[in-house]
Each structure stands twice: as structure tokens, then as C-alpha cells.
Amino acid sequence: MVRHSTNERTRFPQQSLNCHHQKLKHAWRGQNPPMAEFAGRTDFWNIGYPFAGILVYLIAPIAIAAIAYAIRRRWKLWHTAQAPVDLGSTSDRWKSFLSLLAGGLLAHRKFVRKRDVYPGVMHFAIFWGFSILLIATTLSALEFNAEKYLNWILPTAHIRVPLGFIWDVFGGGLASLGLFMALWRRYIIKPGRLNTALDDGIVLSFLFAILVTGFLVEGLRIGATELNPTSAYFNEPIAIWSPIGWVVAQILLQIGFSTSMLETSHATGWWLHAGIFLAAIIYSAIHFDRLTHILVSPMNWYYRNLGPRGALKPMGDFQQLETFGAKDIPDLAWTQLLSFDACTNCGRCQDACPAWASGKPLSPRALIQGMRGYMEERSPVLLGTPSGEVPPPPSQSMVHDAIGDDVLWSCLTCAACLDACPVEINQIDPIIDMRRFLTLEESNVPETAQSALQSIEQRGHPWRGTTLTRTTWMEGLNIPTIAEKPETEILFWVGCSGALVERGLDTTRSMASVLKKAGIDFAVLGDEESCTGDPARRLGNEYLFQTQAEANIKTFNQYDVKKIITTCPHCFNTIKNEYPQLGGNYEVIHYTSFVGKLLKDGKLKPTEAGIGKIGTVTYHDSCYLGRHNGEFDAPREIISAIPGLNFVEMDLSRERSFCCGAGGGRMWMEEEGQRVNQMRTDQFLETSADTLAVSCPFCIQMFDEGISTQHQNKEKRAVDLINILDKATD
């Protein structure tokens, strides 16, 4: 990436292109005319142009060809995956892509995050530093070789001296800063999330070599021309506009480099610089290494799933499936394989993962890298298998060997990894795909989770052993069922936890009470309500999920349901985002949004007198309400609307909220080692808050257990937000 800042052509603007070519011919014949006779910049004056310069024109096509070959081969490998992919609207995809390109690539919005500033700044500096240098090199070549065609765009087609300063300082300076930050971080600081491999060192070495040789060549050029009184290009004021190159030139002159030494070293350095650049490209193409993410990551942005984050990838028609779930690479979607290659191995997902933080074997980074490694291991077989034929079985399986069962069952599906990933990799979908294989093909499910699945199949809910019924909470409240009042405007979906778990009854009663106080016309399904299928789907039993969903959709349609209110974020997410995959389209609202509007409209008027001994309040963002569905403000607006509440934020809140530990079916699995709910409880106890407000029945259960386990006094409690509001509006 050689960049030259000399404004030589400005000094000889009238020389014709024909004259220029004639002088170049002299050089070809071994005659070395004075530099003053060359029209244009000095980019090629000392490299044997035009004979040797022909090689210059080969560098770009060779590099492009190498990259094209690598992408083409990888594209074929990605498409060995056979699971169907719905790309949706092309216009929507382009809108999303351009938005991500602006915010992600240009602004580095996700790279430069709160508490992750160092690696964000580092990546920003490397990317923009080398991008500026590449642009400078391209413009320099265009100016020299296409001047007559560019005159109409830019008179005399010169790169002005001030731009040389930008190339040098903001290009070279940023690149240098970024590379030294990378070196210091990877080999001195050594944060735990990094997994430094030999390839990392090779890539950094290439980048350092490109940068160092570029500066050296620039310094040699300046020393031989702009700082050389005998040169036709002598111009000290211009030289200073390339400060880094100027410093290098001064050092070389001070240690005694003669003009001939400068020119000889320049020619050697120029070709060395070009050779290193080409070698880096070819190496990356062969190994498909870290540098290739520059191309693959934007591709992953374009091909990412545009549907709701909370909706799992559908499995398809069971009648037409030959295998259930993902046992091998062909069972996945090709966009998933692409995402494995987009991974930069940065470890942001690992840092955000509550399973990893609690000592579980799941690292989202290691999972994706493991999938990538397995894909590469299988690539010779997959690429060599004729289309339509089943590839031979692997020596090691994807499930069990490449990715352990305990890794797959550790996932909470909390989406912290998705939110942290700067290149939009979805780690959850392949985990669920492999869980589907374990559940449906091998019946390999943790015992307690299997018990919950059997309970859903037999009783319509996961709470085996409960003595409550779907209508227990309604006793004495005069709540109509939709069968009794089919013309009702709103269906209040109670959910399994809201009806069948003792701790959830108060929340359900408070919700009904608040709706009545606001004058809302609503009804419930009562005994006709059955599990949404959320636990079954997250535990990999897609068949049971579809059975439950289709039954509920049939019930909704029977009563012509249009609008549904839920207290459970899991039910909310499933009905809102996943039922449409099966034809069930309804307006689904979580109570925090619905009640928030009631407060704004003045239909609810809370007072300070009713809140009791709540004290200072903090709020826990449920994963399935927050990260999965983007609702962070509504709960806080409810808190702010209740007089007398003193609110404080937890350290990890909103998008960075730490999971309670119940998601992904983990509510029905035994947990070994450090418990996620206890870790989150500790984060609550570290605040000055007396009350932890939540808006999820799963979270309530997890925090009740966490607080009691920590042997805290009774002043510390977890309460559903709707309970607080109900008391405040009495």
C-alpha cells in the first residue's frame, strides 16, 4: 500500500501524455532520464517502469482472483447445507444491510461499546487506517495511469498535498495505533476471552510488514527527491506534509544514506512491499483466515435472519423430513455455515454469556469456532460428494464429538451472545437444531426436562405435581371465560406459570384487577388454555411444540381472537413471533406495554399511599421481553408513573441484562456448580434497592429461590411490577 504525497505533476502540468510515454520508453531501453522529464507523480520512476511495471498491473488481478477463488470454493461448501432458507424480501434485506453497514462498519457502533472500548477503538483504528491507505494507493495509481481520462472529473487529476497529510497521519497513524493496540492486547494483556492461535500472529505480522515497508518506501522516496537538493523534485515544504515519511527520511539521511543508496533501497523496498501485500492476500485466500472476515462479515449482515430475534428457525413439514434436527453439516442452513466463517473469534459473546460466567461448558465463541472447524474437516468429503447423494458418515460426529451434549444443554437462549456479536451471528439456532436431533432422534434429554415434556404432552402444562387448576386463581373474582363472553375485545392469556404455580397466582390476580380498574373488556380461556409449547421448542421437541401451537391456534380462531395480553414474556414471544410460522397471526401485547398506555391515557391513577413498604426499586430486564423483543422502556415508564418509588438501575441492565437462569428450558433442568440465578441475585443485592421488580413469572421464581438461598433478611424481595401497580391504584 505505497502512498506518495509529492505534488510533482503540479510542477509540470503542461507535459503531454505522449511525451510522458516516450520518456518511459527510454527507461525501458536502459536509459535513465532525469526525474524532471517524467510527467506525473514519482510512483513508478524507480521500479523499472514500464517493463517491470507490468507486474504492478498484475498484482491487483492476482489478488482479486485469489479472493474470488476462495469465496467461490467457500460458497460451494456453504451450499452443501440443505436445510431450507427463506431470504424474504430483497428490498427489506438491502435496507437492513445498508443500515448495518452504516452503523456497524462505518461507525463501528457495536465494536465501540460501553465497557468494551479498548478492542472497539483498536478495530476501528486498524480498519480505517488500512482502508485509508488502500484508498490512497488506488487514487495514486489512477492519477498516474489514467490522467487524461480523469481530467474531466478533477482538473489535472492530482491528489493535492493536504490529502497527502490525511493519508499519512490518519491512514498510517490509525493503522499503527491499531496494530500496536492489538499486539499489546493479544500478547501482553491476554484477556481470557481471546484464543490466540498461530494464525493470529501470522496475520498481525503481515499487517505490520505492510505498514513498516510502506513507511520505509515513503521515507526513501522523500529522501531521494523532496529532501534532495539535486533532485528535480526537491521541495522541502511539500515533504513535511507527509510527517511520518519525512521523519523516516530524516533518519535515513542522518545515518548517511546517499542518493544512490536511497534509490536502490527504494526500488527493493517497493517490490518487497508489493510482494508482502500479495502474499498476505494469497495466504488469506488459501487458509480462509481472520482477514477474510472483511468480506464474509458484511455477507453475514446481508443474509442474516430478518425475522424477530425471539423466533427460532422453523423445522419444516415433519411429513417430508428424513432426519429431525441437525446431526451433520448438510442438516443445517447454508446461511448458518456462512455465519461460522464470519466469526472473528473476538470473544465478545463469551464475555456476555451467563452460562459461561457461571462455569458451564458453553462458550458461544468456542461453539461457533468448533462448528467452523468441523465444517472445514468435513469439507473435502462434502465438496467431493456428487449433488443429490448423501455424504459418507464422518469419523467424528458433529453432535457429541465436535459439540458436546453438555454444551448444548447449557444454553439459556437469552440472546446475550447475539446482542454482543458485532457481525450478527446467531448462536442460538444451531444449538436448537442440534438439541432437536438429541430430543427427536435419540430421545437424549435431561431427565427433569423430559419429565416436563411428558407433562406438556399429557396435561397441557410442564408443572408435573401441581394441585392447582387453570381456574383456581379466578375463584371469587368474577372473571368471564371467552366461551361465556365470545364478543370480548381482549383475551388475557394467563399462561402455565400464572395459573399453575402458587407464586404466580398473585401476579395473575393483580393483572385482572388492574384491567378491571381501567375498565378493560377482557376474558380468559380458562380450562381451554394449554401450554404455548415454548418449553418444548427450546428443549428441542419441535413436534410437541407444533402440536401445542396448532391446538391453541385452532382455539383462538374458533373464538375469533384478535388481541391477546400476556404477563409471561415467554408466552408473549411464542404467540407473537412463532405462531405466525404456523398461520397464527394475532396482535400480542405484553402487559407492560398495555398498562403503560393505560397510565398515559389516565385510565389508571396510582398514588403513593398504596405502594406500602416497597422502598427503593430496581428492575430486572427479562431476556424474552428485553433482548428478544426490544421492550426496555415500558416497564421503566410504569415505575416512573408510580409516585413515591425511588428507582435505581442494576449494573447490568437493558441490553446488557444478566439472565435469571430460567430460559431455554433451563427452568426444568438441574443445575450443577454456580447457579445463574444466584449470580443475578447477587447483582441485585449489590444495589441499594429493597425491591427487585420483574415482569416475568419465571424470573420471580428464580429470584425468590436466589434471595432465600442467600439468607437475606425479609426486607429484600422480588415482586412483579403489576403487583406494585395494583396496590398503588387501590
C-alpha positions in Angstrom: 0.0 0.0 0.0 2.5 2.6 -1.1 1.3 6.1 -0.9 3.2 9.1 -2.2 2.4 12.7 -1.3 4.6 14.6 -3.7 2.8 17.0 -6.0 5.2 16.5 -8.9 2.7 16.8 -11.6 1.7 20.2 -10.4 5.2 21.3 -11.2 5.0 20.0 -14.8 1.3 20.4 -15.8 1.8 21.0 -19.5 3.7 17.9 -20.4 1.8 15.8 -22.7 0.9 12.2 -22.1 2.7 11.2 -25.4 5.9 12.8 -24.2 5.4 11.0 -20.9 5.2 7.7 -22.6 8.3 8.5 -24.8 10.3 9.1 -21.7 9.2 5.9 -20.2 10.4 4.1 -23.3 13.9 5.5 -22.6 13.8 3.9 -19.2 12.8 0.6 -20.8 15.9 0.8 -23.0 18.1 1.2 -20.1 18.4 5.0 -20.4 17.6 6.7 -17.1 16.5 10.2 -17.8 16.3 12.9 -15.2 13.3 12.6 -13.0 12.2 16.0 -14.1 11.3 14.6 -17.5 8.7 12.3 -16.1 5.2 13.6 -16.2 3.1 12.9 -13.2 3.9 11.6 -9.8 7.0 9.6 -8.9 5.2 6.4 -8.0 6.8 4.4 -10.8 10.0 6.3 -11.5 12.3 3.9 -9.7 10.8 0.5 -10.2 11.8 -0.2 -13.8 8.7 1.1 -15.4 7.2 0.1 -17.8 8.8 -3.3 -18.3 8.9 -4.2 -14.6 5.9 -2.0 -14.1 3.8 -4.5 -16.0 4.0 -6.7 -12.9 2.3 -3.8 -11.0 -0.7 -4.3 -13.1 -0.7 -8.0 -12.3 -0.8 -7.5 -8.5 -4.4 -6.4 -8.3 -5.9 -9.0 -10.7 -3.9 -11.8 -8.9 -5.1 -10.6 -5.5 -8.7 -10.3 -6.8 -8.5 -13.7 -8.5 -7.2 -15.3 -5.3 -10.0 -13.8 -3.2 -12.6 -14.7 -5.8 -11.4 -18.4 -5.9 -11.5 -18.6 -2.1 -15.0 -17.1 -1.9 -16.3 -19.4 -4.7 -14.9 -22.5 -3.0 -16.4 -21.4 0.3 -19.7 -20.6 -1.3 -19.8 -24.2 -2.6 -19.0 -25.5 0.8 -21.7 -23.4 2.4 -24.3 -24.7 0.0 -23.6 -28.3 1.0 -26.1 -27.4 3.8 -29.5 -28.5 2.7 -32.0 -27.0 5.2 -34.4 -24.5 3.6 -33.7 -20.8 3.8 -36.3 -18.1 3.4 -34.5 -14.9 2.5 -37.7 -12.9 2.3 -37.9 -9.5 0.6 -34.8 -8.4 -1.3 -35.6 -4.7 -0.7 -36.0 -5.3 3.1 -32.7 -7.2 3.1 -30.9 -4.3 1.4 -32.4 -1.7 3.8 -31.3 -3.8 6.8 -27.9 -4.4 5.2 -27.2 -0.7 4.5 -28.3 0.2 8.0 -25.9 -2.3 9.5 -23.2 -1.2 7.1 -23.5 2.4 8.2 -23.8 1.7 11.9 -21.6 -1.4 12.1 -18.8 -1.0 9.5 -18.5 2.8 9.1 -19.3 3.9 12.6 -18.3 0.7 14.4 -21.3 1.1 16.7 -21.2 -2.4 18.1 -17.4 -2.6 18.2 -17.1 0.5 20.3 -19.4 -0.4 23.2 -19.6 0.7 26.8 -17.0 -1.2 28.8 -15.6 -2.6 25.6 -13.9 0.5 24.4 -10.3 -0.8 24.0 -11.0 -3.5 21.5 -13.5 -1.3 19.8 -11.1 1.5 19.3 -8.4 -1.0 18.2 -10.6 -2.5 15.5 -11.7 1.0 14.3 -8.1 2.2 14.0 -7.0 -0.9 12.1 -10.0 -1.0 9.7 -10.0 2.7 8.9 -6.2 3.1 8.9 -5.7 0.4 6.3 -8.8 1.4 4.4 -7.5 5.0 4.0 -4.1 3.7 2.9 -5.8 1.4 0.3 -7.9 4.3 -1.0 -4.7 6.4 -1.2 -2.9 3.7 -3.1 -5.7 3.3 -5.5 -6.1 7.0 -6.2 -2.4 7.4 -6.6 -2.3 4.7 -9.3 -5.3 6.2 -11.0 -3.7 9.6 -11.1 -0.5 8.2 -12.7 -2.1 5.9 -15.2 -5.4 7.5 -16.2 -4.8 11.2 -16.0 -6.3 12.0 -19.4 -9.5 10.2 -18.5 -9.8 11.8 -15.1 -9.3 15.4 -16.2 -13.0 15.9 -16.6 -13.6 14.9 -13.1 -10.7 16.6 -11.4 -8.6 19.1 -13.4 -5.2 17.7 -13.8 -6.3 14.8 -11.7 -3.9 15.5 -8.8 -4.0 14.3 -5.3 -3.5 17.5 -3.5 -0.9 18.0 -0.8 -3.4 18.3 2.1 -4.7 14.9 1.1 -1.2 13.5 1.5 -1.3 14.6 5.1 -4.6 12.7 5.6 -3.1 9.6 4.1 -0.1 9.8 6.2 -1.5 10.8 9.6 -5.0 9.3 9.6 -4.1 6.3 7.4 -0.7 5.3 8.7 -1.2 6.8 12.1 -4.5 5.0 12.7 -3.2 1.7 11.4 -0.1 2.0 13.6 -2.1 2.7 16.6 -4.5 -0.1 16.0 -1.8 -2.7 15.3 0.2 -1.8 18.5 -3.0 -1.9 20.5 -3.7 -5.4 19.0 -0.2 -6.6 19.8 -0.3 -5.3 23.3 -3.8 -6.7 24.0 -3.2 -10.2 22.5 0.3 -10.8 23.8 0.7 -8.6 26.9 -2.7 -8.1 28.4 -4.0 -11.5 27.2 -7.7 -11.2 28.2 -9.3 -14.5 29.0 -11.8 -14.3 26.2 -9.1 -14.4 23.5 -8.0 -17.6 22.0 -4.7 -16.6 20.3 -3.6 -19.0 17.6 -0.7 -19.1 15.2 -2.9 -17.6 12.5 -3.4 -14.5 14.6 0.4 -14.0 14.8 0.8 -14.5 11.0 -2.0 -12.0 10.2 -0.6 -9.4 12.5 2.9 -10.0 11.1 1.6 -9.4 7.6 -0.1 -6.2 8.6 2.9 -4.9 10.4 5.2 -5.8 7.5 2.9 -4.0 5.0 2.8 -0.9 7.2 6.5 -0.8 8.0 7.6 -1.3 4.4 5.1 1.3 3.2 6.5 3.9 5.6 10.1 2.9 4.7 9.4 3.2 1.0 7.8 6.6 1.6 10.8 7.8 3.6 13.2 6.6 0.9 11.3 8.4 -1.8 11.1 11.6 0.1 14.9 11.4 1.0 15.8 10.8 -2.7 13.5 13.5 -4.1 11.9 16.2 -2.0 14.8 16.4 0.5 17.5 16.1 -2.1 18.7 19.5 -3.4 20.0 17.9 -6.6 16.6 16.3 -7.5 14.2 17.9 -9.9 11.6 17.2 -7.3 13.3 19.0 -4.4 10.6 20.7 -2.3 11.1 20.7 1.4 7.8 22.4 2.3 5.9 19.7 0.5 7.9 16.9 2.2 6.7 18.0 5.6 3.1 17.2 4.6 4.0 13.6 5.0 5.2 13.8 8.6 5.8 10.0 9.2 7.6 9.6 5.8 9.5 12.8 6.5 10.7 11.5 9.9 11.9 8.3 8.3 13.7 10.2 5.5 15.4 12.4 8.1 16.6 9.4 10.0 18.0 7.7 6.8 19.8 10.9 5.8 21.2 11.4 9.2 22.7 7.8 9.3 24.4 8.5 6.0 22.2 7.2 3.2 23.4 8.5 -0.2 21.1 9.3 -3.1 22.1 6.1 -4.9 21.5 4.1 -1.7 18.1 5.7 -1.3 17.1 4.9 -4.8 18.4 1.3 -4.7 16.7 0.7 -1.3 13.5 2.4 -2.6 13.2 0.1 -5.6 13.9 -3.0 -3.4 11.5 -1.9 -0.7 8.8 -1.0 -3.2 8.8 -4.5 -4.6 9.1 -6.1 -1.2 6.1 -4.0 0.0 4.0 -5.1 -3.0 5.1 -8.8 -2.6 4.1 -8.8 1.1 0.7 -7.4 0.2 0.2 -10.0 -2.4 1.4 -12.8 -0.1 -1.0 -11.7 2.6 -3.9 -11.9 0.2 -2.9 -15.3 -1.1 -2.3 -16.7 2.4 -5.8 -15.5 3.5 -7.3 -17.0 0.4 -5.7 -20.4 1.0 -6.4 -20.6 4.7 -9.6 -18.5 4.7 -8.1 -16.9 7.8 -9.0 -13.9 10.0 -8.6 -11.3 7.2 -11.4 -12.9 5.2 -14.0 -11.7 7.7 -13.6 -8.3 6.0 -15.7 -9.8 3.1 -17.7 -12.5 4.9 -18.9 -10.4 7.8 -20.8 -8.0 5.5 -22.2 -11.0 3.7 -23.5 -12.3 7.0 -25.1 -9.0 7.7 -26.9 -9.3 4.3 -28.0 -12.9 4.7 -28.9 -12.7 8.4 -32.4 -13.6 9.6 -34.6 -10.6 9.3 -37.4 -12.1 11.4 -37.9 -11.4 15.1 -34.9 -12.3 17.2 -37.2 -14.3 19.5 -38.4 -16.6 16.8 -36.5 -19.9 16.4 -35.8 -21.2 12.9 -38.7 -23.4 11.8 -38.0 -27.0 11.2 -40.4 -27.6 8.3 -43.0 -30.2 7.5 -42.5 -33.4 9.6 -44.1 -35.5 6.8 -41.3 -34.6 4.4 -38.3 -34.6 6.7 -35.8 -37.5 6.5 -34.0 -36.5 9.7 -35.0 -34.5 12.7 -32.7 -31.8 13.8 -29.0 -31.3 12.8 -26.7 -34.3 13.0 -24.3 -33.2 10.3 -23.4 -30.2 8.2 -26.0 -30.9 5.5 -28.8 -30.7 8.1 -28.1 -27.0 8.7 -28.9 -24.0 6.6 -26.2 -22.6 4.3 -26.6 -19.1 5.9 -25.6 -20.8 9.2 -22.4 -22.1 7.6 -21.6 -18.7 6.3 -22.0 -17.2 9.8 -19.4 -19.6 11.1 -16.9 -18.1 8.7 -18.0 -14.6 9.6 -16.9 -15.2 13.2 -13.8 -13.1 14.2 -13.1 -15.2 17.3 -13.2 -11.9 19.3 -14.9 -13.5 22.4 -17.5 -10.7 23.0 -20.2 -13.4 23.0 -18.3 -15.4 25.6 -17.9 -12.4 27.9 -21.7 -11.8 27.7 -22.8 -15.4 28.2 -24.3 -16.1 31.7 -23.7 -19.9 31.2 -20.0 -19.3 30.7 -19.8 -16.9 33.5 -21.3 -19.5 35.9 -18.8 -22.1 34.9 -20.9 -24.1 32.4 -19.1 -25.7 29.5 -20.8 -23.4 26.9 -18.7 -20.7 25.3 -20.6 -19.2 22.3 -17.2 -18.3 20.8 -15.9 -21.9 21.1 -19.2 -23.3 19.8 -19.0 -21.3 16.6 -15.3 -21.9 16.2 -15.9 -25.6 16.8 -18.6 -25.7 14.2 -16.3 -23.9 11.8 -13.5 -26.4 12.5 -15.9 -29.3 12.0 -17.1 -27.8 8.7 -13.6 -27.5 7.4 -12.8 -31.0 8.5 -15.8 -32.3 6.5 -15.3 -30.0 3.5 -13.2 -32.5 1.4 -16.0 -35.1 1.7 -18.8 -32.6 1.3 -17.3 -30.9 -1.7 -16.4 -34.2 -3.3 -19.9 -35.8 -2.9 -22.0 -35.6 -6.1 -25.1 -33.5 -5.8 -28.1 -35.4 -4.5 -26.0 -38.1 -2.8 -25.6 -38.5 0.9 -22.0 -37.8 2.0 -20.3 -40.6 3.8 -20.5 -40.5 7.6 -17.8 -38.6 9.5 -15.2 -40.2 11.7 -16.3 -37.9 14.4 -19.9 -36.7 14.8 -20.9 -33.0 14.9 -23.2 -33.7 17.9 -21.4 -35.4 20.8 -17.9 -35.1 19.5 -17.4 -31.7 17.9 -20.0 -30.2 20.2 -20.7 -31.9 23.5 -24.1 -32.6 24.8 -23.4 -30.7 28.0 -22.5 -27.7 25.9 -25.9 -27.8 24.1 -27.9 -28.2 27.2 -26.2 -25.3 28.9 -27.7 -22.6 26.7 -30.3 -20.3 28.2 -31.3 -18.9 24.8 -31.0 -15.5 26.5 -29.6 -13.8 23.3 -26.8 -12.1 25.2 -24.4 -13.5 22.7 -26.5 -12.3 19.7 -26.6 -8.8 21.2 -22.8 -8.7 21.8 -21.8 -10.1 18.4 -20.6 -7.2 16.1 -21.2 -9.3 12.9 -24.7 -10.6 13.8 -24.0 -14.3 14.2 -27.0 -16.3 15.6 -25.6 -18.8 18.0 -29.0 -20.0 19.3 -30.4 -21.5 16.1 -27.6 -24.1 15.6 -27.8 -25.0 19.3 -31.6 -25.7 19.0 -31.1 -27.6 15.7 -28.7 -29.9 17.5 -31.0 -30.2 20.5 -33.7 -31.2 18.1 -31.5 -34.1 17.0 -30.8 -35.1 20.6 -34.5 -35.0 21.5 -36.3 -36.3 18.4 -33.8 -38.7 17.0 -32.0 -40.0 20.2 -34.5 -39.2 23.0 -31.4 -37.9 24.7 -32.9 -35.3 27.1 -32.0 -34.4 30.7 -34.3 -36.4 33.0 -36.1 -33.5 34.6 -36.6 -31.8 31.2 -38.0 -35.0 29.8 -40.5 -35.0 32.7 -41.7 -31.5 31.8 -42.1 -32.5 28.1 -44.2 -35.6 29.1 -46.3 -33.4 31.4 -47.0 -31.0 28.5 -47.9 -33.9 26.2 -50.2 -35.5 28.8 -51.6 -32.5 30.8 -51.0 -29.4 28.6 -48.5 -27.8 31.0 -44.9 -28.5 32.3 -45.7 -28.4 36.0 -45.9 -32.0 37.0 -47.3 -32.4 40.5 -49.2 -29.2 40.8 -52.6 -29.3 42.6 -53.8 -26.1 41.0 -56.1 -25.9 38.0 -56.4 -23.4 35.2 -59.2 -21.7 37.0 -58.1 -21.8 40.6 -56.9 -18.2 40.5 -60.3 -17.0 39.3 -62.2 -18.1 42.4 -64.3 -15.2 43.7 -63.1 -12.7 41.1 -66.0 -13.0 38.6 -63.7 -13.3 35.6 -65.5 -14.4 32.4 -64.2 -17.0 30.1 -64.2 -16.4 26.4 -66.7 -19.2 26.0 -69.1 -17.2 28.2 -68.2 -13.9 26.5 -67.1 -14.6 22.9 -67.6 -11.0 21.8 -64.9 -9.8 24.2 -62.4 -7.4 22.8 -59.2 -8.8 24.5 -58.1 -12.3 25.5 -56.0 -12.3 28.7 -53.6 -15.2 28.2 -52.7 -16.4 31.8 -50.0 -19.0 31.0 -49.0 -22.1 32.8 -46.9 -20.3 35.5 -49.6 -17.7 36.0 -52.3 -20.3 36.7 -50.5 -23.4 38.0 -47.6 -22.2 40.1 -48.5 -20.8 43.6 -46.1 -17.9 43.3 -47.7 -16.8 40.0 -51.3 -16.5 41.3 -50.8 -13.1 42.8 -49.4 -11.7 39.6 -52.4 -13.1 37.6 -54.9 -11.8 40.1 -53.2 -8.3 40.1 -53.3 -8.3 36.3 -57.0 -9.0 36.2 -57.6 -6.4 38.9 -55.7 -3.7 37.0 -57.6 -4.5 33.8 -60.9 -4.1 35.7 -59.9 -0.8 37.3 -59.1 0.6 33.9 -62.4 -0.6 32.5 -61.0 -3.0 30.0 -63.3 -5.6 28.4 -61.5 -8.9 28.6 -61.9 -12.6 29.1 -59.8 -15.7 29.6 -59.7 -19.2 28.1 -59.9 -21.0 31.5 -59.7 -24.7 31.1 -59.3 -24.4 27.3 -55.9 -22.8 27.8 -52.9 -25.0 27.1 -49.1 -24.5 27.1 -47.9 -22.4 24.2 -45.2 -25.0 23.5 -42.3 -22.6 24.3 -40.5 -25.1 26.7 -40.9 -27.9 24.2 -39.5 -25.9 21.3 -36.5 -24.7 23.3 -35.8 -28.2 24.6 -35.7 -29.4 21.0 -39.1 -31.2 20.8 -40.4 -29.4 17.7 -43.1 -31.9 17.1 -44.7 -31.2 20.6 -44.3 -27.5 20.0 -46.2 -27.7 16.7 -48.9 -29.9 18.3 -49.5 -27.4 21.1 -49.3 -24.4 18.8 -51.7 -25.8 16.3 -54.2 -26.7 19.0 -54.0 -23.1 20.5 -54.3 -21.5 17.1 -57.4 -23.6 16.5 -58.9 -22.4 19.8 -58.0 -18.7 19.0 -59.6 -18.9 15.6 -62.7 -20.6 17.0 -63.3 -17.6 19.1 -62.1 -15.1 16.5 -59.4 -13.8 18.8 -57.7 -10.6 17.6 -55.9 -9.2 20.6 -54.0 -11.1 23.3 -52.4 -9.7 26.5 -49.9 -11.7 28.4 -48.0 -11.4 31.7 -45.3 -14.0 30.7 -42.6 -12.8 28.2 -42.1 -16.4 27.0 -45.8 -16.8 26.1 -45.7 -13.3 24.6 -42.7 -14.1 22.4 -44.0 -17.5 21.3 -47.5 -16.4 20.3 -46.3 -13.1 18.8 -43.2 -14.3 16.9 -43.5 -18.0 16.4 -47.2 -18.8 15.9 -47.2 -16.8 12.6 -44.9 -19.6 11.3 -47.9 -21.9 11.6 -50.5 -19.4 10.4 -51.5 -17.9 13.7 -51.4 -14.1 13.4 -52.6 -12.0 16.3 -51.9 -8.7 18.0 -50.0 -9.8 21.0 -49.1 -7.3 23.7 -47.1 -7.8 26.9 -48.8 -6.2 29.9 -46.0 -3.6 30.4 -46.8 -2.0 27.1 -50.5 -2.3 27.5 -50.6 -0.9 31.1 -48.1 1.8 30.2 -50.6 3.1 27.6 -53.4 3.0 30.2 -51.3 5.1 32.5 -50.6 7.6 29.7 -54.3 7.8 28.9 -55.2 8.5 32.5 -57.2 5.3 32.9 -55.0 4.3 35.9 -54.0 6.8 38.6 -51.6 5.3 41.1 -50.9 7.1 44.4 -48.0 6.9 46.8 -50.2 5.8 49.6 -50.9 2.4 48.1 -47.4 1.2 47.5 -46.6 0.2 51.1 -43.1 -0.7 52.2 -41.7 -1.1 48.7 -38.7 1.1 49.4 -36.1 1.7 46.7 -36.8 -0.3 43.5 -34.6 -1.7 40.8 -35.7 -3.6 37.7 -34.6 -6.8 36.0 -35.0 -7.0 32.2 -36.4 -10.3 31.2 -34.4 -11.7 28.3 -37.5 -12.6 26.3 -39.1 -9.2 26.8 -35.9 -7.1 26.5 -33.2 -8.5 24.2 -35.5 -10.8 22.2 -38.3 -8.2 21.7 -36.7 -4.8 22.4 -39.0 -3.7 25.2 -36.9 -1.9 27.7 -38.7 1.4 28.2 -42.3 0.4 29.1 -41.5 -1.2 32.5 -39.5 1.8 33.5 -42.3 4.1 32.4 -44.6 2.3 34.7 -42.2 2.6 37.6 -41.8 6.4 36.9 -45.6 6.8 36.8 -46.0 5.4 40.4 -45.5 8.3 42.9 -43.1 7.6 45.7 -40.9 5.0 44.1 -37.2 5.6 44.2 -35.6 3.8 41.2 -32.0 2.7 40.7 -30.6 0.7 37.8 -28.6 -2.5 38.3 -25.1 -2.5 36.9 -26.1 -4.9 34.1 -29.4 -3.7 32.7 -31.4 -3.2 29.5 -29.5 -4.8 26.5 -26.7 -6.0 28.9 -29.1 -7.5 31.5 -27.9 -10.8 33.0 -30.3 -13.7 32.6 -32.2 -15.1 35.6 -31.2 -18.6 34.6 -34.7 -20.0 33.6 -34.7 -19.5 29.8 -34.0 -22.1 27.1 -35.8 -24.8 29.1 -33.3 -24.5 31.9 -36.2 -23.9 34.3 -36.8 -27.7 34.1 -33.1 -28.8 34.3 -30.9 -29.5 37.3 -28.0 -27.0 37.5 -24.6 -28.0 38.7 -21.9 -25.7 40.1 -22.6 -22.0 40.4 -26.2 -21.1 39.7 -27.0 -18.4 37.3 -30.0 -17.1 39.4 -27.8 -16.7 42.4 -25.3 -14.7 40.3 -28.1 -12.4 39.2 -29.4 -12.2 42.8 -26.0 -11.1 44.0 -26.1 -8.3 41.4 -29.4 -7.2 42.8 -28.1 -7.3 46.4 -25.1 -5.2 45.4 -27.5 -2.3 44.7 -29.2 -0.1 47.3 -32.6 -1.4 46.3 -35.0 -3.1 48.6 -37.3 -4.5 45.9 -36.4 -6.2 42.7 -39.3 -5.5 40.2 -39.7 -8.0 37.4 -42.3 -8.7 34.7 -41.9 -12.4 34.2 -43.2 -15.4 36.2 -40.0 -17.4 35.5 -37.9 -14.6 36.9 -40.0 -14.3 40.0 -39.4 -18.0 40.8 -35.7 -17.8 40.2 -35.2 -14.7 42.3 -37.3 -16.0 45.2 -35.0 -19.0 45.3 -31.9 -16.9 44.9 -32.8 -14.5 47.7 -33.8 -17.2 50.1 -30.6 -19.1 49.3 -28.5 -16.1 50.2 -30.2 -15.9 53.6 -31.1 -12.3 53.2 -33.5 -10.6 55.6 -37.1 -10.1 54.7 -36.5 -6.5 53.6 -35.2 -7.8 50.3 -37.8 -9.2 47.9 -38.7 -9.8 44.3 -42.1 -8.5 43.2 -43.8 -8.5 39.8 -44.3 -4.9 38.6 -48.0 -5.5 38.1 -48.4 -6.3 41.8 -46.9 -2.9 42.7 -49.1 -1.1 40.3 -52.2 -2.9 41.5 -51.6 -1.9 45.1 -50.7 1.7 44.1 -54.1 2.0 42.3 -56.3 0.7 45.2 
